[in-house]
């Protein structure tokens, strides 16, 4: 939101303040999860001793993706790619080594954390060379402002996590643990497609921000690229569905054959998520935090309610359909809020101000 508003010194202070705040929040989350691990274990059907590891993983995950976003906006494409490669290879290598040694799922969890930690260390090393972070350490932290923003932005920030977690809990409680396994297998194919969509969105955001700042001169080009993206997503879904029909029987096997009919629903969910986050990007440029959080909160609540009744009356297909409906409804709300914002506030053009209705 504010990358283009700050110089290097302000950016370094902002990043250092964010790092301190997220480290504190992660520590609190670890202690909280540890204190209620037994209750959560029964609710989520997960091993109690390893629940705090979720907060540790989330901490490294958040920092790693922040570093990716920084290198995107700073146009450090080589750093962006190398971070991806290093983190992926480190995770795969560590996981493979632990699993071969007989550590099982514990090795997978530790390997994932190690891979993310290695990626973060490399990103921080590069970041400290590009920005005056050492100077920022001696300045006063801006924690109150960041905490206030974070609480307001919380629904938008946690939407992508809250929705699948809600679905998992509902499926487990309403349909049973076995059905949760089928849900997870089908959801993997949807998430694989969303990884590709999310990569496009990561590349789209800096381009959009730069061109929105140019005002009316780029209005038609932005609209064209946006419409093309929205039209291409279903084509990508069809391609992913065709590919999954070939891969699923080989990779998953006959024991999860019941999950195959759910894959189209999972892919439809990924496409609807792509629509939602695409429209959210326009609100992000306007720093429209209230609007982003309101539409995300609607998505979380609608998904929870619809998933519950979908699970009761239509099984797993109803849960996936509920996610599609929740994201599409929230996309329409985000679009209307974006139209209001862009009609009410002008674009900022380099050196002067000009009004434009996108």
C-alpha positions as CSV (number, residue, x, y, z in Angstrom):
1,X,0.0,0.0,0.0
2,X,2.7,2.5,1.0
3,X,5.7,1.3,-0.9
4,X,5.7,4.2,-3.4
5,X,5.0,6.8,-0.6
6,X,8.2,6.2,1.4
7,X,11.9,6.9,0.8
8,X,14.6,4.3,1.8
9,X,14.9,5.6,5.4
10,X,11.2,5.6,6.0
11,X,10.9,2.2,4.4
12,X,13.6,0.8,6.6
13,X,11.9,2.1,9.8
14,X,8.6,0.8,8.6
15,X,10.0,-2.7,7.9
16,X,11.9,-2.9,11.2
17,X,8.8,-1.8,13.1
18,X,6.7,-4.4,11.3
19,X,9.3,-7.1,12.1
20,X,9.2,-6.3,15.8
21,X,5.4,-6.3,15.9
22,X,5.0,-9.6,14.0
23,X,7.7,-11.2,16.1
24,X,5.8,-10.2,19.3
25,X,2.5,-11.4,17.8
26,X,4.0,-14.7,16.8
27,X,5.4,-15.2,20.3
28,X,2.0,-14.5,21.8
29,X,0.3,-16.9,19.4
30,X,2.8,-19.7,20.2
31,X,2.1,-19.3,24.0
32,X,-1.6,-19.1,23.4
33,X,-1.7,-22.3,21.2
34,X,0.4,-24.1,23.8
35,X,-2.0,-23.1,26.6
36,X,-5.1,-24.4,24.7
37,X,-3.4,-27.2,22.8
38,X,-5.6,-30.0,24.2
39,X,-8.9,-28.3,23.5
40,X,-7.8,-27.3,19.9
41,X,-6.5,-30.9,19.3
42,X,-9.9,-32.3,19.9
43,X,-11.6,-29.6,17.8
44,X,-9.2,-29.8,14.8
45,X,-8.2,-33.5,15.1
46,X,-4.5,-32.5,15.1
47,X,-1.7,-33.6,17.5
48,X,-1.7,-31.3,20.5
49,X,2.1,-31.2,20.9
50,X,2.6,-29.8,17.4
51,X,-0.1,-27.1,17.3
52,X,2.3,-24.3,18.3
53,X,4.4,-25.2,15.3
54,X,1.6,-23.8,13.2
55,X,2.3,-20.3,14.6
56,X,6.0,-20.7,13.9
57,X,5.4,-21.8,10.4
58,X,3.0,-18.9,9.8
59,X,5.6,-16.4,11.2
60,X,8.3,-17.5,8.7
61,X,5.7,-17.8,5.9
62,X,4.5,-14.2,6.5
63,X,8.1,-12.9,6.6
64,X,9.1,-14.8,3.5
65,X,6.2,-13.6,1.5
66,X,6.8,-10.0,2.7
67,X,10.4,-10.3,1.3
68,X,9.0,-11.6,-2.0
69,X,6.6,-8.6,-2.2
70,X,9.4,-6.2,-1.3
71,X,11.6,-7.5,-4.1
72,X,8.6,-7.3,-6.5
73,X,7.9,-3.7,-5.9
74,X,11.7,-2.8,-5.8
75,X,12.0,-4.5,-9.2
76,X,14.6,-7.0,-7.9
77,X,13.4,-9.8,-10.2
78,X,16.5,-11.9,-9.7
79,X,16.2,-11.8,-5.9
80,X,12.5,-12.6,-6.2
81,X,13.2,-15.7,-8.3
82,X,16.2,-16.9,-6.3
83,X,14.3,-16.6,-3.1
84,X,11.6,-18.8,-4.5
85,X,14.1,-21.4,-5.8
86,X,16.2,-21.4,-2.5
87,X,13.1,-21.8,-0.3
88,X,11.6,-24.5,-2.4
89,X,14.8,-26.5,-2.8
90,X,15.7,-26.1,0.9
91,X,12.2,-27.3,1.9
92,X,12.2,-30.3,-0.5
93,X,15.7,-31.3,0.5
94,X,15.1,-31.1,4.3
95,X,11.7,-32.9,4.0
96,X,13.2,-35.7,1.9
97,X,16.1,-36.1,4.3
98,X,13.8,-36.3,7.4
99,X,11.3,-38.6,5.8
100,X,13.9,-41.0,4.5
101,X,15.4,-41.0,8.0
102,X,12.0,-42.2,9.3
103,X,10.7,-39.0,10.8
104,X,7.3,-39.2,8.9
105,X,5.0,-36.2,9.1
106,X,7.1,-34.6,11.8
107,X,10.0,-34.4,9.3
108,X,7.6,-32.7,6.8
109,X,6.7,-30.1,9.4
110,X,10.3,-29.4,10.4
111,X,11.5,-29.4,6.8
112,X,8.9,-26.8,5.8
113,X,9.9,-24.6,8.7
114,X,13.6,-24.9,7.9
115,X,13.0,-24.1,4.2
116,X,11.1,-21.0,5.0
117,X,13.7,-19.9,7.6
118,X,16.5,-20.3,5.1
119,X,14.6,-18.3,2.6
120,X,13.9,-15.6,5.2
121,X,17.6,-15.4,6.2
122,X,18.7,-14.9,2.6
123,X,16.0,-12.3,2.0
124,X,17.0,-10.4,5.2
125,X,20.6,-10.4,4.1
126,X,19.8,-8.8,0.8
127,X,17.4,-6.4,2.4
128,X,19.9,-5.2,5.0
129,X,22.3,-4.3,2.1
130,X,19.7,-2.3,0.2
131,X,18.1,-0.3,3.0
132,X,19.5,1.4,6.1
133,X,18.0,-1.1,8.5
134,X,20.8,-0.6,11.1
135,X,19.9,3.1,11.4
136,X,16.2,2.2,11.7
137,X,17.0,0.0,14.8
138,X,18.1,3.1,16.7
139,X,14.9,5.0,15.9
140,X,11.6,4.9,17.8
141,X,9.3,2.1,16.7
142,X,5.9,3.0,15.2
143,X,4.1,0.1,16.8
144,X,0.8,1.8,17.8
145,X,0.0,3.0,14.3
146,X,0.9,-0.4,12.8
147,X,-1.2,-2.3,15.4
148,X,-4.2,-0.1,14.8
149,X,-3.9,-0.7,11.0
150,X,-3.3,-4.4,11.6
151,X,-6.5,-4.8,13.6
152,X,-8.5,-3.0,11.0
153,X,-7.0,-5.0,8.2
154,X,-7.3,-8.3,10.0
155,X,-10.4,-9.7,8.1
156,X,-8.7,-8.9,4.8
157,X,-5.4,-10.4,5.9
158,X,-6.7,-13.6,7.3
159,X,-9.5,-14.3,4.7
160,X,-7.4,-16.8,2.7
161,X,-6.6,-18.7,5.8
162,X,-9.9,-18.5,7.7
163,X,-12.0,-19.9,4.8
164,X,-10.2,-23.3,4.3
165,X,-9.8,-23.7,8.1
166,X,-13.5,-23.0,8.6
167,X,-14.3,-25.5,5.9
168,X,-12.1,-28.2,7.4
169,X,-13.7,-27.8,10.9
170,X,-17.2,-27.9,9.4
171,X,-16.4,-31.0,7.3
172,X,-14.8,-32.8,10.3
173,X,-17.7,-32.0,12.6
174,X,-20.6,-32.5,10.2
175,X,-19.3,-35.2,7.8
176,X,-16.5,-36.9,9.7
177,X,-12.7,-37.2,9.6
178,X,-12.7,-39.5,6.5
179,X,-14.6,-37.0,4.5
180,X,-12.1,-34.3,5.6
181,X,-9.4,-36.4,3.9
182,X,-11.3,-36.4,0.6
183,X,-11.9,-32.7,0.9
184,X,-8.2,-32.1,1.4
185,X,-7.2,-34.2,-1.6
186,X,-9.6,-32.4,-3.9
187,X,-8.6,-29.0,-2.5
188,X,-5.0,-29.7,-3.4
189,X,-5.8,-29.4,-7.1
190,X,-7.7,-26.1,-6.5
191,X,-4.8,-24.7,-4.5
192,X,-2.3,-25.7,-7.2
193,X,-4.2,-23.6,-9.7
194,X,-4.5,-20.7,-7.2
195,X,-0.7,-20.8,-6.8
196,X,-0.4,-20.0,-10.5
197,X,-3.2,-17.3,-10.3
198,X,-1.5,-15.8,-7.2
199,X,1.8,-15.6,-9.1
200,X,0.0,-13.6,-11.9
201,X,-1.6,-11.3,-9.3
202,X,1.9,-10.7,-7.7
203,X,3.2,-9.6,-11.0
204,X,0.0,-7.6,-11.8
205,X,0.0,-5.5,-8.6
206,X,3.2,-3.4,-9.1
207,X,2.3,-2.9,-12.8
208,X,-1.2,-1.7,-11.8
209,X,0.0,0.6,-9.1
210,X,2.5,2.3,-11.5
211,X,-0.2,2.7,-14.2
212,X,-3.0,3.9,-11.9
213,X,-0.6,6.7,-10.8
214,X,-0.6,7.9,-14.4
215,X,-4.3,8.7,-14.3
216,X,-6.5,8.8,-17.5
217,X,-3.6,8.1,-19.8
218,X,-3.6,4.5,-18.8
219,X,-7.3,4.0,-18.0
220,X,-8.1,2.0,-21.2
221,X,-5.0,-0.2,-20.9
222,X,-5.8,-1.0,-17.3
223,X,-9.4,-1.9,-18.1
224,X,-8.3,-4.1,-21.1
225,X,-5.7,-6.0,-19.1
226,X,-8.2,-6.5,-16.2
227,X,-10.9,-7.8,-18.5
228,X,-8.5,-10.2,-20.2
229,X,-7.4,-11.5,-16.8
230,X,-11.0,-12.2,-15.8
231,X,-11.7,-14.0,-19.1
232,X,-8.5,-16.0,-19.0
233,X,-9.1,-17.5,-15.6
234,X,-11.9,-19.9,-16.7
235,X,-9.7,-21.0,-19.6
236,X,-7.0,-21.8,-17.1
237,X,-9.5,-23.7,-15.0
238,X,-10.5,-25.8,-18.0
239,X,-6.8,-26.6,-18.7
240,X,-6.2,-27.4,-15.0
241,X,-9.3,-29.7,-15.0
242,X,-8.1,-31.5,-18.1
243,X,-4.7,-32.0,-16.6
244,X,-6.1,-33.2,-13.3
245,X,-8.1,-35.9,-15.1
246,X,-4.8,-37.4,-16.3
247,X,-2.8,-36.8,-13.1
248,X,-5.2,-37.5,-10.3
249,X,-5.6,-41.3,-10.9
250,X,-1.9,-41.7,-11.0
251,X,-0.8,-39.5,-8.2
252,X,-3.7,-40.1,-5.8
253,X,-4.7,-43.7,-6.5
254,X,-7.9,-45.6,-6.2
255,X,-8.2,-45.2,-2.5
256,X,-9.2,-41.5,-3.0
257,X,-11.3,-42.1,-6.1
258,X,-14.3,-40.5,-4.3
259,X,-12.4,-37.2,-4.4
260,X,-12.2,-37.0,-8.2
261,X,-15.7,-35.6,-8.8
262,X,-14.9,-32.8,-6.3
263,X,-11.9,-31.5,-8.2
264,X,-14.0,-29.3,-10.6
265,X,-15.6,-27.7,-7.6
266,X,-12.1,-27.1,-6.1
267,X,-10.9,-25.5,-9.3
268,X,-14.0,-23.3,-9.5
269,X,-13.2,-22.2,-6.0
270,X,-9.7,-21.2,-7.0
271,X,-11.1,-19.2,-10.0
272,X,-13.5,-17.4,-7.7
273,X,-10.7,-16.6,-5.3
274,X,-8.7,-15.2,-8.2
275,X,-11.6,-12.9,-9.1
276,X,-11.9,-11.7,-5.5
277,X,-8.2,-10.9,-5.0
278,X,-8.0,-9.3,-8.5
279,X,-10.7,-6.8,-7.6
280,X,-9.2,-6.3,-4.1
281,X,-6.0,-5.0,-5.7
282,X,-7.9,-1.9,-6.9
283,X,-9.0,-1.2,-3.4
284,X,-5.4,-1.8,-2.2
285,X,-4.1,1.0,-4.4
286,X,-6.6,3.4,-2.8
287,X,-5.6,2.2,0.7
288,X,-9.3,1.4,1.2
289,X,-8.8,-0.7,4.3
290,X,-12.4,-0.5,5.5
291,X,-13.7,-1.6,2.2
292,X,-11.2,-4.5,1.9
293,X,-12.0,-5.7,5.4
294,X,-15.7,-5.4,5.0
295,X,-15.8,-7.4,1.8
296,X,-13.4,-10.0,3.3
297,X,-15.5,-10.3,6.5
298,X,-18.6,-10.9,4.3
299,X,-16.7,-13.6,2.5
300,X,-15.6,-15.3,5.8
301,X,-19.1,-15.2,7.4
302,X,-21.0,-16.2,4.2
303,X,-18.6,-19.1,3.6
304,X,-19.0,-20.3,7.2
305,X,-22.8,-20.2,7.1
306,X,-23.2,-21.6,3.5
307,X,-20.6,-24.3,4.2
308,X,-22.4,-25.5,7.2
309,X,-25.7,-25.9,5.4
310,X,-24.0,-27.1,2.2
311,X,-22.3,-29.9,4.2
312,X,-25.6,-30.9,5.8
313,X,-27.6,-31.0,2.7
314,X,-25.2,-31.6,-0.2
315,X,-22.1,-33.1,1.4
316,X,-18.6,-32.1,0.3
317,X,-19.8,-30.7,-3.0
318,X,-22.0,-28.3,-1.0
319,X,-19.0,-27.1,1.0
320,X,-17.0,-26.4,-2.2
321,X,-20.1,-24.7,-3.8
322,X,-20.4,-22.5,-0.7
323,X,-16.8,-21.3,-1.1
324,X,-17.5,-20.4,-4.7
325,X,-20.6,-18.5,-3.8
326,X,-19.0,-16.6,-0.9
327,X,-16.1,-15.5,-3.0
328,X,-18.2,-14.4,-6.0
329,X,-20.6,-12.5,-3.7
330,X,-17.6,-10.7,-2.1
331,X,-16.1,-10.0,-5.5
332,X,-19.3,-8.2,-6.5
333,X,-19.3,-6.2,-3.2
334,X,-15.6,-5.3,-3.7
335,X,-16.3,-4.2,-7.3
336,X,-19.1,-1.9,-6.2
337,X,-16.9,-0.4,-3.4
338,X,-14.0,0.1,-5.8
339,X,-16.3,2.0,-8.3
340,X,-17.4,4.3,-5.5
341,X,-13.8,4.9,-4.4
342,X,-12.6,5.7,-7.9
343,X,-15.5,8.0,-8.6
344,X,-15.0,9.8,-5.3
345,X,-11.2,10.3,-5.2
346,X,-9.0,11.3,-8.1
347,X,-5.9,9.6,-9.3
348,X,-2.6,11.1,-8.3
349,X,-0.6,12.0,-11.4
350,X,3.1,12.7,-11.2
351,X,3.6,16.3,-10.3
352,X,-0.1,17.3,-10.3
353,X,-3.6,16.0,-9.6
354,X,-6.2,14.9,-12.1
355,X,-9.6,13.4,-11.8
356,X,-10.6,10.2,-13.5
357,X,-13.4,7.7,-13.3
358,X,-12.0,4.2,-13.9
